[in-house]
Amino acid sequence: MKRVRLALAGLALLGACGGEQATPNPYPAEAKASFNEGCPAGDPVCDCTWDSITRAMTYEDYREAMRTSLREGLLDTRLAKASAECKE
């Protein structure tokens, strides 16, 4: 019974970081490298956030969201949600 509870807890944690989609959308390695310049790989919050982003939006949507953020100072709600969920 203890193993079942641990497995369920693990699935809940993965679900919290997993976003809306079962598998991540494909992203070029350069996108992850760029993300990791500001949020280092290996940090649990950063890894969770990247996983959530890649599941919540396509690379094209991500690029446009980043352009909009730089141009207008507005953060796409999917990016904000990914970050907030992983920091909880």
C-alpha positions as a LaTeX table, in Angstrom:
\begin{tabular}{lrrr}
\hline
Residue & $x$ (\AA) & $y$ (\AA) & $z$ (\AA) \\
\hline
Met1 & 0.00 & 0.00 & 0.00 \\
Lys2 & 2.86 & 2.37 & 0.79 \\
Arg3 & 4.30 & 1.81 & $-2.70$ \\
Val4 & 0.96 & 2.63 & $-4.27$ \\
Arg5 & 0.77 & 5.91 & $-2.35$ \\
Leu6 & 4.34 & 6.79 & $-3.34$ \\
Ala7 & 3.58 & 6.01 & $-6.99$ \\
Leu8 & 0.45 & 8.16 & $-6.89$ \\
Ala9 & 2.37 & 11.00 & $-5.27$ \\
Gly10 & 5.01 & 10.75 & $-7.98$ \\
Leu11 & 2.37 & 10.85 & $-10.69$ \\
Ala12 & 0.79 & 13.90 & $-9.09$ \\
Leu13 & 4.16 & 15.68 & $-9.11$ \\
Leu14 & 4.73 & 14.78 & $-12.74$ \\
Gly15 & 1.24 & 15.96 & $-13.59$ \\
Ala16 & 1.89 & 19.31 & $-11.94$ \\
Cys17 & 4.91 & 19.82 & $-14.14$ \\
Gly18 & 3.48 & 18.20 & $-17.22$ \\
Gly19 & 1.23 & 20.89 & $-18.66$ \\
Glu20 & $-1.68$ & 20.07 & $-20.93$ \\
Gln21 & $-0.02$ & 17.63 & $-23.32$ \\
Ala22 & 1.28 & 14.10 & $-22.70$ \\
Thr23 & 4.48 & 14.61 & $-24.70$ \\
Pro24 & 6.50 & 17.78 & $-25.16$ \\
Asn25 & 6.41 & 19.65 & $-28.45$ \\
Pro26 & 9.68 & 19.52 & $-30.38$ \\
Tyr27 & 12.02 & 22.45 & $-29.70$ \\
Pro28 & 15.50 & 23.06 & $-31.12$ \\
Ala29 & 18.40 & 22.52 & $-28.72$ \\
Glu30 & 19.27 & 26.21 & $-29.07$ \\
Ala31 & 15.94 & 27.19 & $-27.49$ \\
Lys32 & 16.64 & 25.13 & $-24.38$ \\
Ala33 & 20.21 & 26.43 & $-24.23$ \\
Ser34 & 18.91 & 29.99 & $-24.39$ \\
Phe35 & 16.32 & 29.26 & $-21.67$ \\
Asn36 & 19.04 & 27.73 & $-19.48$ \\
Glu37 & 21.12 & 30.90 & $-19.68$ \\
Gly38 & 18.60 & 32.53 & $-17.37$ \\
Cys39 & 17.28 & 29.43 & $-15.62$ \\
Pro40 & 19.93 & 26.72 & $-15.17$ \\
Ala41 & 19.38 & 23.10 & $-16.19$ \\
Gly42 & 19.31 & 20.81 & $-13.19$ \\
Asp43 & 17.39 & 23.29 & $-11.07$ \\
Pro44 & 14.06 & 21.56 & $-10.29$ \\
Val45 & 11.98 & 24.69 & $-10.86$ \\
Cys46 & 13.74 & 25.47 & $-14.14$ \\
Asp47 & 13.43 & 21.90 & $-15.41$ \\
Cys48 & 9.75 & 21.81 & $-14.45$ \\
Thr49 & 9.12 & 25.18 & $-16.11$ \\
Trp50 & 10.81 & 24.13 & $-19.35$ \\
Asp51 & 8.84 & 20.88 & $-19.39$ \\
Ser52 & 5.58 & 22.77 & $-18.84$ \\
Ile53 & 6.37 & 25.30 & $-21.55$ \\
Thr54 & 7.19 & 22.64 & $-24.14$ \\
Arg55 & 3.96 & 20.82 & $-23.37$ \\
Ala56 & 1.78 & 23.94 & $-23.32$ \\
Met57 & 2.95 & 25.59 & $-26.53$ \\
Thr58 & 4.65 & 24.90 & $-29.82$ \\
Tyr59 & 8.09 & 26.31 & $-30.50$ \\
Glu60 & 6.59 & 28.82 & $-32.92$ \\
Asp61 & 4.15 & 30.01 & $-30.23$ \\
Tyr62 & 7.03 & 30.23 & $-27.74$ \\
Arg63 & 9.14 & 32.33 & $-30.12$ \\
Glu64 & 6.24 & 34.70 & $-30.72$ \\
Ala65 & 5.52 & 34.93 & $-26.99$ \\
Met66 & 9.15 & 35.82 & $-26.32$ \\
Arg67 & 9.13 & 38.47 & $-29.08$ \\
Thr68 & 5.95 & 39.98 & $-27.67$ \\
Ser69 & 7.43 & 39.97 & $-24.18$ \\
Leu70 & 10.55 & 41.80 & $-25.34$ \\
Arg71 & 8.67 & 44.22 & $-27.59$ \\
Glu72 & 5.67 & 45.03 & $-25.41$ \\
Gly73 & 6.62 & 43.82 & $-21.95$ \\
Leu74 & 3.67 & 41.43 & $-21.86$ \\
Leu75 & 4.19 & 37.86 & $-20.66$ \\
Asp76 & 2.13 & 35.18 & $-22.37$ \\
Thr77 & $-0.23$ & 33.60 & $-19.85$ \\
Arg78 & 1.04 & 30.11 & $-20.72$ \\
Leu79 & 4.58 & 31.14 & $-19.77$ \\
Ala80 & 3.39 & 32.76 & $-16.56$ \\
Lys81 & 1.32 & 29.70 & $-15.66$ \\
Ala82 & 4.23 & 27.31 & $-16.31$ \\
Ser83 & 6.50 & 29.33 & $-14.08$ \\
Ala84 & 3.95 & 29.82 & $-11.30$ \\
Glu85 & 2.91 & 26.15 & $-11.16$ \\
Cys86 & 6.49 & 24.99 & $-10.83$ \\
Lys87 & 7.33 & 27.46 & $-8.08$ \\
Glu88 & 4.48 & 26.24 & $-5.87$ \\
\hline
\end{tabular}
